[in-house]
């Protein structure tokens, strides 16, 4: 194990599991119901990452709860058919788990949908701690979710890396005092994420093993 880093925190959507098509479809269905043909895919991309409340409040402050309910109904109904895993993620997480790293999920999703995604991809067996939107007062980029996860894992920011696909993951890590890693497979593009200056940029999740000095045989 890398002597400096003991703990890895991961965003879920767009980082560990590919929910992009599902999220875009759920936004598209919801927005078309209220504002037919007014929102394109490119209009929807900035909505990926922030909380549903923040996004829908910016669109229609009067119907936020109604729109969230409609979005979630579509999202859950189509979840298992549309969610896929990114290549190399399962193997890398298993290596890190077997090598003794402490692993946590820090996400702006509600816990029930988080558990659904982790179970579908069989990643649920590796994560000791999950901090979802249900457990915090303030979502990323506020440091609260990261600090809560680290407290539950018994870790300090200095020995941790926050891994994510969006600006709020990188900024939350910086605000909490962790190292940060962006993933180049973010739907918003590598260059976009690079603007927020993560400490590392991962072209493949397996790059974490190189950064940490984990040899694959250590896992067995």
C-alpha positions in Angstrom: 0.0 0.0 0.0 1.1 3.5 -0.7 2.4 4.9 2.6 0.8 8.3 2.0 -2.6 7.5 0.7 -4.9 5.2 2.6 -8.3 6.2 1.5 -10.1 6.7 -1.8 -13.5 8.4 -2.2 -15.4 8.1 -5.4 -18.3 9.9 -7.1 -20.7 7.4 -8.6 -22.4 8.6 -11.8 -20.0 9.1 -14.7 -17.1 8.0 -12.5 -17.7 4.3 -11.5 -20.8 3.6 -13.5 -22.0 5.0 -16.8 -25.4 6.6 -16.1 -25.0 9.4 -18.7 -27.6 8.1 -21.2 -30.1 7.4 -18.4 -29.6 10.9 -16.9 -30.0 12.6 -20.2 -33.1 10.5 -21.1 -34.6 11.3 -17.7 -34.0 15.0 -18.1 -35.2 15.0 -21.7 -38.5 13.2 -20.8 -39.1 15.5 -17.8 -38.3 18.8 -19.6 -40.2 17.8 -22.7 -43.3 17.3 -20.6 -43.1 20.8 -19.2 -41.3 22.6 -22.0 -41.8 20.6 -25.2 -38.7 20.6 -27.6 -37.0 23.5 -25.8 -34.0 21.6 -24.4 -31.4 19.9 -26.5 -28.8 17.4 -25.3 -26.2 20.1 -25.2 -28.6 22.2 -23.0 -28.9 19.2 -20.6 -25.2 18.4 -20.2 -24.6 21.2 -17.6 -27.3 19.7 -15.5 -25.2 16.5 -14.9 -23.5 16.8 -11.6 -25.5 19.4 -9.5 -28.4 18.2 -7.3 -31.8 17.8 -9.0 -33.2 20.5 -6.7 -30.6 23.1 -7.8 -31.1 22.2 -11.5 -34.9 22.3 -11.5 -35.0 25.3 -9.3 -33.0 27.2 -11.9 -35.5 26.2 -14.5 -38.9 26.5 -12.7 -38.8 27.4 -9.0 -42.6 26.9 -8.7 -42.5 23.2 -9.8 -39.3 21.9 -8.4 -40.7 19.0 -6.4 -43.1 18.0 -9.2 -40.3 17.9 -11.7 -38.0 16.0 -9.4 -40.7 13.4 -8.9 -41.2 12.9 -12.6 -37.5 12.7 -13.2 -37.0 10.1 -10.5 -39.9 8.0 -11.8 -38.3 7.8 -15.2 -34.9 7.3 -13.9 -35.7 4.3 -11.6 -38.0 2.7 -14.2 -35.3 2.6 -16.8 -32.2 2.2 -14.5 -31.3 -1.4 -14.9 -31.8 -1.3 -18.7 -29.6 1.8 -19.3 -26.8 1.7 -16.7 -23.5 0.1 -17.7 -20.1 -0.2 -16.1 -16.9 1.5 -17.3 -14.2 -0.8 -18.5 -11.7 -1.6 -15.8 -13.6 -0.1 -12.9 -14.6 -3.4 -11.2 -11.1 -4.9 -11.5 -9.4 -1.7 -10.2 -11.8 -1.3 -7.2 -11.3 -5.0 -6.3 -7.5 -4.5 -6.4 -7.7 -1.5 -4.2 -10.0 -3.3 -1.8 -7.8 -6.4 -1.6 -4.7 -4.2 -1.1 -6.3 -2.8 2.0 -7.4 0.7 1.0 -10.4 2.3 2.6 -13.1 3.0 0.0 -16.1 5.3 0.1 -18.8 6.7 -2.2 -19.6 10.5 -2.0 -22.5 11.4 -4.3 -25.2 13.9 -4.9 -27.7 11.0 -5.6 -30.2 9.8 -3.1 -29.2 6.6 -1.2 -31.8 4.2 -2.7 -30.7 4.9 -6.3 -27.0 4.7 -5.2 -27.6 1.3 -3.8 -29.4 0.2 -6.9 -26.4 1.2 -9.1 -23.8 -0.4 -6.9 -25.8 -3.6 -6.7 -26.4 -3.8 -10.4 -22.6 -3.5 -11.1 -21.7 -5.7 -8.1 -19.5 -2.9 -6.7 -21.5 -2.8 -3.4 -19.2 -5.4 -1.8 -16.2 -3.0 -1.8 -17.5 0.2 -0.2 -17.5 0.5 3.5 -19.1 4.0 3.6 -21.6 5.8 1.4 -22.4 9.4 1.8 -25.4 10.4 -0.3 -27.6 13.4 -0.7 -29.8 12.0 2.1 -27.0 12.3 4.7 -25.8 15.9 4.3 -27.0 19.5 4.7 -24.8 20.8 1.8 -23.9 18.8 -1.3 -20.6 18.9 -3.2 -18.7 21.2 -3.9 -19.2 21.9 -0.2 -16.7 19.8 1.8 -19.3 18.4 4.1 -20.0 15.1 2.3 -16.3 14.3 2.0 -15.5 15.2 5.6 -18.4 13.1 6.7 -17.1 10.1 4.7 -13.6 10.5 6.0 -14.9 10.7 9.6 -16.8 7.4 9.1 -13.7 5.8 7.6 -11.4 7.1 10.3 -9.2 8.9 7.8 -7.8 12.4 7.3 -8.0 14.5 4.2 -4.2 14.5 3.8 -4.2 10.7 3.3 -7.1 10.7 0.8 -8.0 11.2 -2.8 -11.4 12.3 -4.1 -12.1 10.8 -7.6 -14.8 12.3 -9.9 -16.0 13.3 -13.3 -17.2 16.8 -12.6 -16.1 20.1 -11.3 -17.9 19.8 -8.1 -16.0 16.6 -7.2 -12.7 18.3 -7.8 -13.7 21.5 -5.9 -15.2 19.5 -3.0 -11.9 17.6 -2.6 -9.9 20.8 -2.7 -12.3 22.4 -0.2 -11.9 19.4 2.1 -8.2 19.2 1.8 -7.8 15.9 -0.1 -5.9 15.2 -3.2 -8.1 15.1 -6.3 -8.4 12.9 -9.4 -10.5 13.7 -12.5 -11.6 11.0 -14.9 -10.9 11.7 -18.6 -14.0 9.8 -19.6 -16.3 12.5 -18.2 -19.1 13.4 -20.6 -18.1 17.0 -20.3 -14.7 16.3 -21.8 -11.2 16.0 -20.4 -10.3 19.6 -21.2 -13.3 20.9 -19.2 -12.4 19.0 -16.1 -8.7 19.9 -16.5 -9.6 23.6 -16.0 -10.3 22.8 -12.3 -6.7 21.6 -11.8 -7.2 18.1 -10.3 -3.9 16.6 -8.9 -4.3 13.7 -11.2 -6.2 13.0 -14.5 -7.1 9.3 -15.0 -7.3 8.0 -18.6 -8.4 4.7 -17.2 -9.4 3.8 -13.6 -6.4 1.4 -13.6 -4.2 4.5 -13.5 -5.0 4.7 -9.8 -3.0 1.6 -9.3 0.1 3.2 -10.9 -0.4 6.4 -8.9 -0.6 4.4 -5.6 2.1 1.9 -6.5 -0.3 -1.0 -6.2 0.9 -4.1 -8.0 -1.9 -6.3 -9.2 -0.4 -9.4 -7.6 -0.8 -7.7 -4.2 -4.5 -8.3 -4.5 -4.1 -12.1 -4.2 
